[in-house]
């Protein structure tokens, strides 16, 4: 099953997360299928977000993690999340 979730990167004590599509059994920093956006939790800003790619992955059956759902709701992104 493919999930759209966060993958951590960045510096020590300053994490930045990529919003990625990856297999649900992969580790957090494991191999990802597609980079869909970037999120900085310190500032609370989504640096970039590819809404069209997120919609495509959802149509293919990918599920959103709870945190990614919250980020998309916070940014008022109109993606077709079924749940």
KANOR-V47094 format. One record per pair of residues at least 24 apart in sequence whose C-alpha atoms are under 10 Angstrom apart, sorted by the first residue. I is the first residue (numbers start at 0). J is the second residue. Records with the same first field share a line. If there is no record, write none. Layout:
BEGIN
I=J + J
END
This chain:
BEGIN
0=24 + 60 + 61 + 62
1=25 + 31 + 32 + 56 + 57 + 59 + 60 + 61 + 62 + 63
2=31 + 56 + 57 + 60 + 61 + 62 + 63 + 64
3=31 + 32 + 33 + 34 + 35 + 53 + 56 + 57 + 61 + 62 + 63 + 64 + 65 + 66 + 67 + 68
4=31 + 35 + 62 + 63 + 64 + 65 + 66 + 67 + 68
5=34 + 35 + 36 + 37 + 38 + 63 + 64 + 66 + 67
6=30 + 31 + 34 + 37 + 38
7=37 + 38
8=37
9=39
12=41
13=39 + 40 + 41
14=38 + 39 + 40 + 41
15=39 + 40 + 41 + 45 + 46
16=40 + 45 + 46
17=45 + 46 + 47 + 48
18=45 + 47 + 48 + 49 + 53 + 67 + 70
19=53 + 67
20=52 + 53 + 56 + 57 + 61 + 62 + 63
21=61
22=61
23=61 + 62 + 64
38=67 + 70
40=70
43=70 + 73
44=70 + 73 + 74
45=70 + 71 + 73 + 74
48=74 + 76
49=76
50=76 + 77 + 78 + 79
51=78
52=78
53=78 + 79 + 80
54=78 + 79 + 80
55=79
57=81
END
